[in-house]
Amino acid sequence: MTTYIALLRGINVGGKHKVAMADLKALFADAGGQVVTTYIQSGNVVFTHPAKLPDKLGADLERRIEAQTGLAVAVVLRTASELAAVVRDNPFPGMETHLHVTFLSSDPPAGALDSTDAVAFAPEQFAMVGRQLYLYLPDGMARTKLPKALDVFSTPVTTRNWRTVLKLAELAPE
């Protein structure tokens, strides 16, 4: 069994796309998930599953969510060891209070961020590490223009604050 962390994009944000966590937990269990735990209302699910192909599992979960709720929701999966690496590989140590991580569902295109003028967004900073885009946003997510400028990926993405990343890693030990 593999421990997975499912990061659902855009549910229960701003009162839109409401999905009850109890319903989500039941849906994951019906899909073969075991030891299913949800964390906060923004679509974070930790579970174990025998699937060895995360892409197929993610697609199956997306179909099930749409069939049950009518919502087309992207599901970005990480294994417990991948999430532990996200924490370990943090390029902004000591800056975690204002750190967010954007999780990509697949590898970014080569050079996707090369044309982004990082200096223009200072003091905000970003770093691409694998399938994660780390965002240091000292004035918070609500007032920043950086994530919109970095919206160059042709794959579903979803963002979590550092506190949530740490909690999910705690709920899904390697």
CNS distance restraints for C-alpha pairs under 8 A (distance, minus, plus):
assign (resid   1 and name CA) (resid  48 and name CA) 5.95 0.50 0.50
assign (resid   1 and name CA) (resid  49 and name CA) 5.37 0.50 0.50
assign (resid   1 and name CA) (resid  50 and name CA) 4.60 0.50 0.50
assign (resid   1 and name CA) (resid  51 and name CA) 7.59 0.50 0.50
assign (resid   2 and name CA) (resid  48 and name CA) 5.33 0.50 0.50
assign (resid   2 and name CA) (resid  49 and name CA) 5.52 0.50 0.50
assign (resid   2 and name CA) (resid  50 and name CA) 6.11 0.50 0.50
assign (resid   2 and name CA) (resid  51 and name CA) 7.37 0.50 0.50
assign (resid   2 and name CA) (resid  52 and name CA) 7.70 0.50 0.50
assign (resid   2 and name CA) (resid  79 and name CA) 7.06 0.50 0.50
assign (resid   2 and name CA) (resid  80 and name CA) 7.98 0.50 0.50
assign (resid   3 and name CA) (resid  46 and name CA) 7.15 0.50 0.50
assign (resid   3 and name CA) (resid  47 and name CA) 5.67 0.50 0.50
assign (resid   3 and name CA) (resid  48 and name CA) 4.26 0.50 0.50
assign (resid   3 and name CA) (resid  49 and name CA) 6.57 0.50 0.50
assign (resid   3 and name CA) (resid  79 and name CA) 5.73 0.50 0.50
assign (resid   3 and name CA) (resid  80 and name CA) 5.60 0.50 0.50
assign (resid   3 and name CA) (resid 172 and name CA) 6.66 0.50 0.50
assign (resid   3 and name CA) (resid 174 and name CA) 7.94 0.50 0.50
assign (resid   4 and name CA) (resid  46 and name CA) 5.80 0.50 0.50
assign (resid   4 and name CA) (resid  47 and name CA) 5.47 0.50 0.50
assign (resid   4 and name CA) (resid  48 and name CA) 5.89 0.50 0.50
assign (resid   4 and name CA) (resid  49 and name CA) 7.29 0.50 0.50
assign (resid   4 and name CA) (resid  77 and name CA) 6.53 0.50 0.50
assign (resid   4 and name CA) (resid  78 and name CA) 5.67 0.50 0.50
assign (resid   4 and name CA) (resid  79 and name CA) 4.39 0.50 0.50
assign (resid   4 and name CA) (resid  80 and name CA) 5.88 0.50 0.50
assign (resid   4 and name CA) (resid 172 and name CA) 7.61 0.50 0.50
assign (resid   5 and name CA) (resid  44 and name CA) 7.06 0.50 0.50
assign (resid   5 and name CA) (resid  45 and name CA) 5.65 0.50 0.50
assign (resid   5 and name CA) (resid  46 and name CA) 4.54 0.50 0.50
assign (resid   5 and name CA) (resid  47 and name CA) 6.57 0.50 0.50
assign (resid   5 and name CA) (resid  77 and name CA) 5.64 0.50 0.50
assign (resid   5 and name CA) (resid  78 and name CA) 5.23 0.50 0.50
assign (resid   5 and name CA) (resid  79 and name CA) 6.02 0.50 0.50
assign (resid   5 and name CA) (resid  80 and name CA) 6.80 0.50 0.50
assign (resid   5 and name CA) (resid  83 and name CA) 7.94 0.50 0.50
assign (resid   5 and name CA) (resid 168 and name CA) 7.46 0.50 0.50
assign (resid   5 and name CA) (resid 172 and name CA) 7.43 0.50 0.50
assign (resid   6 and name CA) (resid  43 and name CA) 7.73 0.50 0.50
assign (resid   6 and name CA) (resid  44 and name CA) 5.77 0.50 0.50
assign (resid   6 and name CA) (resid  45 and name CA) 5.00 0.50 0.50
assign (resid   6 and name CA) (resid  46 and name CA) 6.36 0.50 0.50
assign (resid   6 and name CA) (resid  75 and name CA) 6.15 0.50 0.50
assign (resid   6 and name CA) (resid  76 and name CA) 5.72 0.50 0.50
assign (resid   6 and name CA) (resid  77 and name CA) 4.67 0.50 0.50
assign (resid   6 and name CA) (resid  78 and name CA) 6.70 0.50 0.50
assign (resid   7 and name CA) (resid  43 and name CA) 5.93 0.50 0.50
assign (resid   7 and name CA) (resid  44 and name CA) 4.96 0.50 0.50
assign (resid   7 and name CA) (resid  45 and name CA) 6.70 0.50 0.50
assign (resid   7 and name CA) (resid  75 and name CA) 5.72 0.50 0.50
assign (resid   7 and name CA) (resid  76 and name CA) 5.07 0.50 0.50
assign (resid   7 and name CA) (resid  77 and name CA) 6.26 0.50 0.50
assign (resid   7 and name CA) (resid 158 and name CA) 7.02 0.50 0.50
assign (resid   8 and name CA) (resid  42 and name CA) 7.47 0.50 0.50
assign (resid   8 and name CA) (resid  43 and name CA) 4.81 0.50 0.50
assign (resid   8 and name CA) (resid  44 and name CA) 6.36 0.50 0.50
assign (resid   8 and name CA) (resid  73 and name CA) 6.50 0.50 0.50
assign (resid   8 and name CA) (resid  74 and name CA) 5.82 0.50 0.50
assign (resid   8 and name CA) (resid  75 and name CA) 4.69 0.50 0.50
assign (resid   8 and name CA) (resid  76 and name CA) 6.34 0.50 0.50
assign (resid   8 and name CA) (resid 158 and name CA) 7.12 0.50 0.50
assign (resid   9 and name CA) (resid  43 and name CA) 7.10 0.50 0.50
assign (resid   9 and name CA) (resid  73 and name CA) 5.97 0.50 0.50
assign (resid   9 and name CA) (resid  74 and name CA) 5.40 0.50 0.50
assign (resid   9 and name CA) (resid  75 and name CA) 6.54 0.50 0.50
assign (resid   9 and name CA) (resid  76 and name CA) 7.81 0.50 0.50
assign (resid   9 and name CA) (resid 157 and name CA) 7.17 0.50 0.50
assign (resid   9 and name CA) (resid 158 and name CA) 5.22 0.50 0.50
assign (resid   9 and name CA) (resid 159 and name CA) 7.97 0.50 0.50
assign (resid  10 and name CA) (resid  17 and name CA) 7.10 0.50 0.50
assign (resid  10 and name CA) (resid  42 and name CA) 7.42 0.50 0.50
assign (resid  10 and name CA) (resid  43 and name CA) 7.86 0.50 0.50
assign (resid  10 and name CA) (resid  73 and name CA) 7.09 0.50 0.50
assign (resid  10 and name CA) (resid 158 and name CA) 7.72 0.50 0.50
assign (resid  11 and name CA) (resid  16 and name CA) 6.76 0.50 0.50
assign (resid  11 and name CA) (resid  17 and name CA) 4.93 0.50 0.50
assign (resid  11 and name CA) (resid  18 and name CA) 5.91 0.50 0.50
assign (resid  11 and name CA) (resid  19 and name CA) 6.59 0.50 0.50
assign (resid  11 and name CA) (resid  41 and name CA) 8.00 0.50 0.50
assign (resid  11 and name CA) (resid  42 and name CA) 5.81 0.50 0.50
assign (resid  11 and name CA) (resid  43 and name CA) 6.14 0.50 0.50
assign (resid  11 and name CA) (resid  73 and name CA) 7.56 0.50 0.50
assign (resid  12 and name CA) (resid  16 and name CA) 5.52 0.50 0.50
assign (resid  12 and name CA) (resid  17 and name CA) 5.44 0.50 0.50
assign (resid  12 and name CA) (resid  18 and name CA) 4.66 0.50 0.50
assign (resid  12 and name CA) (resid  19 and name CA) 6.45 0.50 0.50
assign (resid  12 and name CA) (resid  41 and name CA) 6.33 0.50 0.50
assign (resid  12 and name CA) (resid  42 and name CA) 5.56 0.50 0.50
assign (resid  12 and name CA) (resid  43 and name CA) 7.59 0.50 0.50
assign (resid  13 and name CA) (resid  17 and name CA) 7.15 0.50 0.50
assign (resid  13 and name CA) (resid  18 and name CA) 7.86 0.50 0.50
assign (resid  13 and name CA) (resid  42 and name CA) 6.70 0.50 0.50
assign (resid  17 and name CA) (resid  71 and name CA) 7.02 0.50 0.50
assign (resid  19 and name CA) (resid  23 and name CA) 7.07 0.50 0.50
assign (resid  19 and name CA) (resid  24 and name CA) 6.96 0.50 0.50
assign (resid  19 and name CA) (resid  69 and name CA) 7.46 0.50 0.50
assign (resid  20 and name CA) (resid  24 and name CA) 6.34 0.50 0.50
assign (resid  20 and name CA) (resid  41 and name CA) 7.75 0.50 0.50
assign (resid  21 and name CA) (resid  25 and name CA) 5.98 0.50 0.50
assign (resid  21 and name CA) (resid  38 and name CA) 6.58 0.50 0.50
assign (resid  21 and name CA) (resid  41 and name CA) 6.57 0.50 0.50
assign (resid  21 and name CA) (resid  43 and name CA) 7.74 0.50 0.50
assign (resid  22 and name CA) (resid  26 and name CA) 6.23 0.50 0.50
assign (resid  23 and name CA) (resid  27 and name CA) 6.11 0.50 0.50
assign (resid  24 and name CA) (resid  28 and name CA) 6.28 0.50 0.50
assign (resid  24 and name CA) (resid  65 and name CA) 7.97 0.50 0.50
assign (resid  25 and name CA) (resid  29 and name CA) 6.29 0.50 0.50
assign (resid  25 and name CA) (resid  36 and name CA) 6.14 0.50 0.50
assign (resid  25 and name CA) (resid  37 and name CA) 6.84 0.50 0.50
assign (resid  25 and name CA) (resid  38 and name CA) 6.73 0.50 0.50
assign (resid  25 and name CA) (resid  45 and name CA) 7.59 0.50 0.50
assign (resid  26 and name CA) (resid  30 and name CA) 6.08 0.50 0.50
assign (resid  27 and name CA) (resid  31 and name CA) 6.28 0.50 0.50
assign (resid  27 and name CA) (resid  64 and name CA) 7.33 0.50 0.50
assign (resid  27 and name CA) (resid  65 and name CA) 7.44 0.50 0.50
assign (resid  28 and name CA) (resid  32 and name CA) 6.63 0.50 0.50
assign (resid  28 and name CA) (resid  33 and name CA) 5.24 0.50 0.50
assign (resid  28 and name CA) (resid  34 and name CA) 7.95 0.50 0.50
assign (resid  28 and name CA) (resid  36 and name CA) 7.04 0.50 0.50
assign (resid  28 and name CA) (resid  47 and name CA) 7.96 0.50 0.50
assign (resid  28 and name CA) (resid  61 and name CA) 7.40 0.50 0.50
assign (resid  29 and name CA) (resid  33 and name CA) 4.47 0.50 0.50
assign (resid  29 and name CA) (resid  34 and name CA) 5.98 0.50 0.50
assign (resid  29 and name CA) (resid  36 and name CA) 6.75 0.50 0.50
assign (resid  31 and name CA) (resid  60 and name CA) 7.98 0.50 0.50
assign (resid  31 and name CA) (resid  61 and name CA) 7.21 0.50 0.50
assign (resid  32 and name CA) (resid  49 and name CA) 6.36 0.50 0.50
assign (resid  32 and name CA) (resid  50 and name CA) 7.91 0.50 0.50
assign (resid  33 and name CA) (resid  47 and name CA) 5.82 0.50 0.50
assign (resid  33 and name CA) (resid  48 and name CA) 5.56 0.50 0.50
assign (resid  33 and name CA) (resid  49 and name CA) 4.92 0.50 0.50
assign (resid  34 and name CA) (resid  47 and name CA) 5.70 0.50 0.50
assign (resid  34 and name CA) (resid  48 and name CA) 5.05 0.50 0.50
assign (resid  34 and name CA) (resid  49 and name CA) 6.22 0.50 0.50
assign (resid  35 and name CA) (resid  46 and name CA) 7.84 0.50 0.50
assign (resid  35 and name CA) (resid  47 and name CA) 5.38 0.50 0.50
assign (resid  35 and name CA) (resid  48 and name CA) 6.09 0.50 0.50
assign (resid  36 and name CA) (resid  45 and name CA) 6.88 0.50 0.50
assign (resid  36 and name CA) (resid  46 and name CA) 5.79 0.50 0.50
assign (resid  36 and name CA) (resid  47 and name CA) 4.36 0.50 0.50
assign (resid  36 and name CA) (resid  48 and name CA) 7.06 0.50 0.50
assign (resid  37 and name CA) (resid  45 and name CA) 5.67 0.50 0.50
assign (resid  37 and name CA) (resid  46 and name CA) 5.13 0.50 0.50
assign (resid  37 and name CA) (resid  47 and name CA) 6.28 0.50 0.50
assign (resid  38 and name CA) (resid  43 and name CA) 7.41 0.50 0.50
assign (resid  38 and name CA) (resid  44 and name CA) 5.59 0.50 0.50
assign (resid  38 and name CA) (resid  45 and name CA) 4.43 0.50 0.50
assign (resid  38 and name CA) (resid  46 and name CA) 6.23 0.50 0.50
assign (resid  39 and name CA) (resid  43 and name CA) 7.35 0.50 0.50
assign (resid  39 and name CA) (resid  44 and name CA) 5.33 0.50 0.50
assign (resid  39 and name CA) (resid  45 and name CA) 6.40 0.50 0.50
assign (resid  39 and name CA) (resid  46 and name CA) 7.96 0.50 0.50
assign (resid  39 and name CA) (resid 168 and name CA) 7.56 0.50 0.50
assign (resid  40 and name CA) (resid  44 and name CA) 6.96 0.50 0.50
assign (resid  44 and name CA) (resid 168 and name CA) 7.91 0.50 0.50
assign (resid  46 and name CA) (resid 168 and name CA) 7.39 0.50 0.50
assign (resid  46 and name CA) (resid 171 and name CA) 7.08 0.50 0.50
assign (resid  46 and name CA) (resid 172 and name CA) 6.56 0.50 0.50
assign (resid  51 and name CA) (resid  57 and name CA) 6.63 0.50 0.50
assign (resid  53 and name CA) (resid  57 and name CA) 6.38 0.50 0.50
assign (resid  54 and name CA) (resid  58 and name CA) 5.92 0.50 0.50
assign (resid  54 and name CA) (resid  77 and name CA) 6.75 0.50 0.50
assign (resid  55 and name CA) (resid  59 and name CA) 6.20 0.50 0.50
assign (resid  56 and name CA) (resid  60 and name CA) 6.14 0.50 0.50
assign (resid  57 and name CA) (resid  61 and name CA) 6.20 0.50 0.50
assign (resid  58 and name CA) (resid  62 and name CA) 6.17 0.50 0.50
assign (resid  58 and name CA) (resid  75 and name CA) 5.73 0.50 0.50
assign (resid  58 and name CA) (resid  76 and name CA) 6.85 0.50 0.50
assign (resid  58 and name CA) (resid  77 and name CA) 6.61 0.50 0.50
assign (resid  59 and name CA) (resid  63 and name CA) 6.26 0.50 0.50
assign (resid  59 and name CA) (resid  75 and name CA) 7.60 0.50 0.50
assign (resid  60 and name CA) (resid  64 and name CA) 6.23 0.50 0.50
assign (resid  61 and name CA) (resid  65 and name CA) 6.08 0.50 0.50
assign (resid  61 and name CA) (resid  75 and name CA) 7.14 0.50 0.50
assign (resid  62 and name CA) (resid  66 and name CA) 6.21 0.50 0.50
assign (resid  62 and name CA) (resid  72 and name CA) 7.05 0.50 0.50
assign (resid  62 and name CA) (resid  73 and name CA) 6.08 0.50 0.50
assign (resid  62 and name CA) (resid  74 and name CA) 6.26 0.50 0.50
assign (resid  62 and name CA) (resid  75 and name CA) 6.13 0.50 0.50
assign (resid  63 and name CA) (resid  67 and name CA) 6.08 0.50 0.50
assign (resid  64 and name CA) (resid  68 and name CA) 6.10 0.50 0.50
assign (resid  65 and name CA) (resid  69 and name CA) 5.80 0.50 0.50
assign (resid  65 and name CA) (resid  70 and name CA) 7.30 0.50 0.50
assign (resid  65 and name CA) (resid  71 and name CA) 6.80 0.50 0.50
assign (resid  65 and name CA) (resid  72 and name CA) 7.36 0.50 0.50
assign (resid  65 and name CA) (resid  73 and name CA) 7.06 0.50 0.50
assign (resid  66 and name CA) (resid  70 and name CA) 4.57 0.50 0.50
assign (resid  66 and name CA) (resid  71 and name CA) 4.74 0.50 0.50
assign (resid  66 and name CA) (resid  72 and name CA) 5.25 0.50 0.50
assign (resid  66 and name CA) (resid  73 and name CA) 6.99 0.50 0.50
assign (resid  67 and name CA) (resid  71 and name CA) 7.86 0.50 0.50
assign (resid  74 and name CA) (resid 156 and name CA) 6.33 0.50 0.50
assign (resid  74 and name CA) (resid 157 and name CA) 7.85 0.50 0.50
assign (resid  75 and name CA) (resid 105 and name CA) 7.85 0.50 0.50
assign (resid  76 and name CA) (resid 103 and name CA) 7.13 0.50 0.50
assign (resid  76 and name CA) (resid 104 and name CA) 7.00 0.50 0.50
assign (resid  76 and name CA) (resid 105 and name CA) 5.12 0.50 0.50
assign (resid  76 and name CA) (resid 156 and name CA) 7.54 0.50 0.50
assign (resid  76 and name CA) (resid 157 and name CA) 7.18 0.50 0.50
assign (resid  76 and name CA) (resid 158 and name CA) 7.40 0.50 0.50
assign (resid  77 and name CA) (resid 105 and name CA) 7.08 0.50 0.50
assign (resid  78 and name CA) (resid  82 and name CA) 5.75 0.50 0.50
assign (resid  78 and name CA) (resid  83 and name CA) 6.12 0.50 0.50
assign (resid  79 and name CA) (resid  83 and name CA) 6.23 0.50 0.50
assign (resid  80 and name CA) (resid  84 and name CA) 6.15 0.50 0.50
assign (resid  80 and name CA) (resid 169 and name CA) 6.84 0.50 0.50
assign (resid  80 and name CA) (resid 172 and name CA) 5.40 0.50 0.50
assign (resid  80 and name CA) (resid 173 and name CA) 6.06 0.50 0.50
assign (resid  80 and name CA) (resid 174 and name CA) 5.15 0.50 0.50
assign (resid  81 and name CA) (resid  85 and name CA) 6.27 0.50 0.50
assign (resid  81 and name CA) (resid 173 and name CA) 7.74 0.50 0.50
assign (resid  81 and name CA) (resid 174 and name CA) 5.16 0.50 0.50
assign (resid  82 and name CA) (resid  86 and name CA) 6.40 0.50 0.50
assign (resid  83 and name CA) (resid  87 and name CA) 6.55 0.50 0.50
assign (resid  83 and name CA) (resid 165 and name CA) 7.87 0.50 0.50
assign (resid  83 and name CA) (resid 169 and name CA) 6.10 0.50 0.50
assign (resid  84 and name CA) (resid  88 and name CA) 6.16 0.50 0.50
assign (resid  84 and name CA) (resid 169 and name CA) 6.07 0.50 0.50
assign (resid  84 and name CA) (resid 173 and name CA) 7.80 0.50 0.50
assign (resid  84 and name CA) (resid 174 and name CA) 7.10 0.50 0.50
assign (resid  85 and name CA) (resid  89 and name CA) 5.73 0.50 0.50
assign (resid  86 and name CA) (resid  90 and name CA) 6.37 0.50 0.50
assign (resid  86 and name CA) (resid 132 and name CA) 7.50 0.50 0.50
assign (resid  87 and name CA) (resid 165 and name CA) 7.52 0.50 0.50
assign (resid  87 and name CA) (resid 166 and name CA) 7.08 0.50 0.50
assign (resid  87 and name CA) (resid 169 and name CA) 7.84 0.50 0.50
assign (resid  89 and name CA) (resid 129 and name CA) 7.64 0.50 0.50
assign (resid  90 and name CA) (resid 134 and name CA) 7.59 0.50 0.50
assign (resid  91 and name CA) (resid 127 and name CA) 6.99 0.50 0.50
assign (resid  91 and name CA) (resid 134 and name CA) 7.56 0.50 0.50
assign (resid  92 and name CA) (resid  96 and name CA) 7.00 0.50 0.50
assign (resid  92 and name CA) (resid  99 and name CA) 7.90 0.50 0.50
assign (resid  92 and name CA) (resid 136 and name CA) 7.43 0.50 0.50
assign (resid  95 and name CA) (resid  99 and name CA) 6.53 0.50 0.50
assign (resid  95 and name CA) (resid 136 and name CA) 7.22 0.50 0.50
assign (resid  96 and name CA) (resid 136 and name CA) 7.87 0.50 0.50
assign (resid  96 and name CA) (resid 162 and name CA) 6.28 0.50 0.50
assign (resid  97 and name CA) (resid 162 and name CA) 7.32 0.50 0.50
assign (resid  98 and name CA) (resid 136 and name CA) 5.71 0.50 0.50
assign (resid  98 and name CA) (resid 137 and name CA) 5.29 0.50 0.50
assign (resid  98 and name CA) (resid 138 and name CA) 5.23 0.50 0.50
assign (resid  98 and name CA) (resid 139 and name CA) 7.64 0.50 0.50
assign (resid  98 and name CA) (resid 140 and name CA) 6.47 0.50 0.50
assign (resid  98 and name CA) (resid 161 and name CA) 7.86 0.50 0.50
assign (resid  98 and name CA) (resid 162 and name CA) 7.67 0.50 0.50
assign (resid  99 and name CA) (resid 134 and name CA) 7.07 0.50 0.50
assign (resid  99 and name CA) (resid 135 and name CA) 5.68 0.50 0.50
assign (resid  99 and name CA) (resid 136 and name CA) 4.65 0.50 0.50
assign (resid  99 and name CA) (resid 137 and name CA) 6.21 0.50 0.50
assign (resid  99 and name CA) (resid 138 and name CA) 7.97 0.50 0.50
assign (resid  99 and name CA) (resid 161 and name CA) 6.10 0.50 0.50
assign (resid  99 and name CA) (resid 162 and name CA) 5.42 0.50 0.50
assign (resid 100 and name CA) (resid 134 and name CA) 5.93 0.50 0.50
assign (resid 100 and name CA) (resid 135 and name CA) 5.05 0.50 0.50
assign (resid 100 and name CA) (resid 136 and name CA) 6.49 0.50 0.50
assign (resid 100 and name CA) (resid 137 and name CA) 7.54 0.50 0.50
assign (resid 100 and name CA) (resid 159 and name CA) 6.67 0.50 0.50
assign (resid 100 and name CA) (resid 160 and name CA) 5.59 0.50 0.50
assign (resid 100 and name CA) (resid 161 and name CA) 4.16 0.50 0.50
assign (resid 100 and name CA) (resid 162 and name CA) 5.30 0.50 0.50
assign (resid 101 and name CA) (resid 132 and name CA) 6.39 0.50 0.50
assign (resid 101 and name CA) (resid 133 and name CA) 5.64 0.50 0.50
assign (resid 101 and name CA) (resid 134 and name CA) 4.56 0.50 0.50
assign (resid 101 and name CA) (resid 135 and name CA) 6.00 0.50 0.50
assign (resid 101 and name CA) (resid 159 and name CA) 5.44 0.50 0.50
assign (resid 101 and name CA) (resid 160 and name CA) 5.43 0.50 0.50
assign (resid 101 and name CA) (resid 161 and name CA) 6.25 0.50 0.50
assign (resid 101 and name CA) (resid 162 and name CA) 6.84 0.50 0.50
assign (resid 101 and name CA) (resid 165 and name CA) 7.83 0.50 0.50
assign (resid 102 and name CA) (resid 132 and name CA) 5.61 0.50 0.50
assign (resid 102 and name CA) (resid 133 and name CA) 4.91 0.50 0.50
assign (resid 102 and name CA) (resid 134 and name CA) 6.33 0.50 0.50
assign (resid 102 and name CA) (resid 135 and name CA) 7.57 0.50 0.50
assign (resid 102 and name CA) (resid 157 and name CA) 6.39 0.50 0.50
assign (resid 102 and name CA) (resid 158 and name CA) 5.44 0.50 0.50
assign (resid 102 and name CA) (resid 159 and name CA) 4.04 0.50 0.50
assign (resid 102 and name CA) (resid 160 and name CA) 6.47 0.50 0.50
assign (resid 103 and name CA) (resid 131 and name CA) 6.23 0.50 0.50
assign (resid 103 and name CA) (resid 132 and name CA) 4.83 0.50 0.50
assign (resid 103 and name CA) (resid 133 and name CA) 6.57 0.50 0.50
assign (resid 103 and name CA) (resid 157 and name CA) 5.42 0.50 0.50
assign (resid 103 and name CA) (resid 158 and name CA) 5.40 0.50 0.50
assign (resid 103 and name CA) (resid 159 and name CA) 6.04 0.50 0.50
assign (resid 104 and name CA) (resid 108 and name CA) 7.38 0.50 0.50
assign (resid 104 and name CA) (resid 131 and name CA) 5.25 0.50 0.50
assign (resid 104 and name CA) (resid 132 and name CA) 6.07 0.50 0.50
assign (resid 104 and name CA) (resid 133 and name CA) 7.83 0.50 0.50
assign (resid 104 and name CA) (resid 155 and name CA) 6.61 0.50 0.50
assign (resid 104 and name CA) (resid 156 and name CA) 6.12 0.50 0.50
assign (resid 104 and name CA) (resid 157 and name CA) 4.50 0.50 0.50
assign (resid 104 and name CA) (resid 158 and name CA) 6.90 0.50 0.50
assign (resid 105 and name CA) (resid 131 and name CA) 7.30 0.50 0.50
assign (resid 105 and name CA) (resid 155 and name CA) 6.12 0.50 0.50
assign (resid 105 and name CA) (resid 156 and name CA) 5.64 0.50 0.50
assign (resid 105 and name CA) (resid 157 and name CA) 6.11 0.50 0.50
assign (resid 106 and name CA) (resid 131 and name CA) 6.45 0.50 0.50
assign (resid 106 and name CA) (resid 155 and name CA) 6.40 0.50 0.50
assign (resid 106 and name CA) (resid 156 and name CA) 7.98 0.50 0.50
assign (resid 107 and name CA) (resid 130 and name CA) 7.00 0.50 0.50
assign (resid 107 and name CA) (resid 131 and name CA) 5.34 0.50 0.50
assign (resid 108 and name CA) (resid 112 and name CA) 6.69 0.50 0.50
assign (resid 108 and name CA) (resid 130 and name CA) 8.00 0.50 0.50
assign (resid 108 and name CA) (resid 131 and name CA) 6.57 0.50 0.50
assign (resid 108 and name CA) (resid 153 and name CA) 6.35 0.50 0.50
assign (resid 108 and name CA) (resid 154 and name CA) 7.86 0.50 0.50
assign (resid 108 and name CA) (resid 155 and name CA) 7.86 0.50 0.50
assign (resid 109 and name CA) (resid 153 and name CA) 7.23 0.50 0.50
assign (resid 112 and name CA) (resid 152 and name CA) 6.52 0.50 0.50
assign (resid 112 and name CA) (resid 153 and name CA) 7.18 0.50 0.50
assign (resid 113 and name CA) (resid 150 and name CA) 6.94 0.50 0.50
assign (resid 113 and name CA) (resid 152 and name CA) 7.51 0.50 0.50
assign (resid 116 and name CA) (resid 149 and name CA) 7.54 0.50 0.50
assign (resid 116 and name CA) (resid 150 and name CA) 7.37 0.50 0.50
assign (resid 117 and name CA) (resid 121 and name CA) 7.43 0.50 0.50
assign (resid 118 and name CA) (resid 122 and name CA) 6.84 0.50 0.50
assign (resid 118 and name CA) (resid 125 and name CA) 6.82 0.50 0.50
assign (resid 118 and name CA) (resid 126 and name CA) 7.69 0.50 0.50
assign (resid 121 and name CA) (resid 125 and name CA) 7.16 0.50 0.50
assign (resid 121 and name CA) (resid 145 and name CA) 7.92 0.50 0.50
assign (resid 121 and name CA) (resid 146 and name CA) 6.56 0.50 0.50
assign (resid 123 and name CA) (resid 137 and name CA) 7.82 0.50 0.50
assign (resid 123 and name CA) (resid 138 and name CA) 7.30 0.50 0.50
assign (resid 124 and name CA) (resid 135 and name CA) 7.49 0.50 0.50
assign (resid 124 and name CA) (resid 136 and name CA) 5.55 0.50 0.50
assign (resid 124 and name CA) (resid 137 and name CA) 5.11 0.50 0.50
assign (resid 124 and name CA) (resid 138 and name CA) 6.50 0.50 0.50
assign (resid 124 and name CA) (resid 146 and name CA) 7.44 0.50 0.50
assign (resid 125 and name CA) (resid 135 and name CA) 5.99 0.50 0.50
assign (resid 125 and name CA) (resid 136 and name CA) 5.06 0.50 0.50
assign (resid 125 and name CA) (resid 137 and name CA) 6.96 0.50 0.50
assign (resid 126 and name CA) (resid 133 and name CA) 6.82 0.50 0.50
assign (resid 126 and name CA) (resid 134 and name CA) 5.44 0.50 0.50
assign (resid 126 and name CA) (resid 135 and name CA) 4.62 0.50 0.50
assign (resid 126 and name CA) (resid 136 and name CA) 6.11 0.50 0.50
assign (resid 127 and name CA) (resid 133 and name CA) 5.75 0.50 0.50
assign (resid 127 and name CA) (resid 134 and name CA) 5.20 0.50 0.50
assign (resid 127 and name CA) (resid 135 and name CA) 6.86 0.50 0.50
assign (resid 128 and name CA) (resid 132 and name CA) 5.86 0.50 0.50
assign (resid 128 and name CA) (resid 133 and name CA) 4.49 0.50 0.50
assign (resid 128 and name CA) (resid 134 and name CA) 6.27 0.50 0.50
assign (resid 129 and name CA) (resid 133 and name CA) 6.28 0.50 0.50
assign (resid 129 and name CA) (resid 134 and name CA) 7.51 0.50 0.50
assign (resid 135 and name CA) (resid 147 and name CA) 7.87 0.50 0.50
assign (resid 137 and name CA) (resid 141 and name CA) 6.44 0.50 0.50
assign (resid 137 and name CA) (resid 144 and name CA) 7.17 0.50 0.50
assign (resid 139 and name CA) (resid 143 and name CA) 6.64 0.50 0.50
assign (resid 139 and name CA) (resid 144 and name CA) 7.16 0.50 0.50
assign (resid 140 and name CA) (resid 144 and name CA) 6.75 0.50 0.50
assign (resid 145 and name CA) (resid 149 and name CA) 6.44 0.50 0.50
assign (resid 146 and name CA) (resid 150 and name CA) 6.26 0.50 0.50
assign (resid 147 and name CA) (resid 151 and name CA) 6.30 0.50 0.50
assign (resid 160 and name CA) (resid 164 and name CA) 6.20 0.50 0.50
assign (resid 160 and name CA) (resid 165 and name CA) 6.49 0.50 0.50
assign (resid 161 and name CA) (resid 165 and name CA) 6.44 0.50 0.50
assign (resid 162 and name CA) (resid 166 and name CA) 6.16 0.50 0.50
assign (resid 163 and name CA) (resid 167 and name CA) 6.22 0.50 0.50
assign (resid 164 and name CA) (resid 168 and name CA) 6.08 0.50 0.50
assign (resid 165 and name CA) (resid 169 and name CA) 6.21 0.50 0.50
assign (resid 166 and name CA) (resid 170 and name CA) 6.20 0.50 0.50
assign (resid 167 and name CA) (resid 171 and name CA) 6.21 0.50 0.50
assign (resid 168 and name CA) (resid 172 and name CA) 6.10 0.50 0.50
assign (resid 169 and name CA) (resid 173 and name CA) 6.10 0.50 0.50
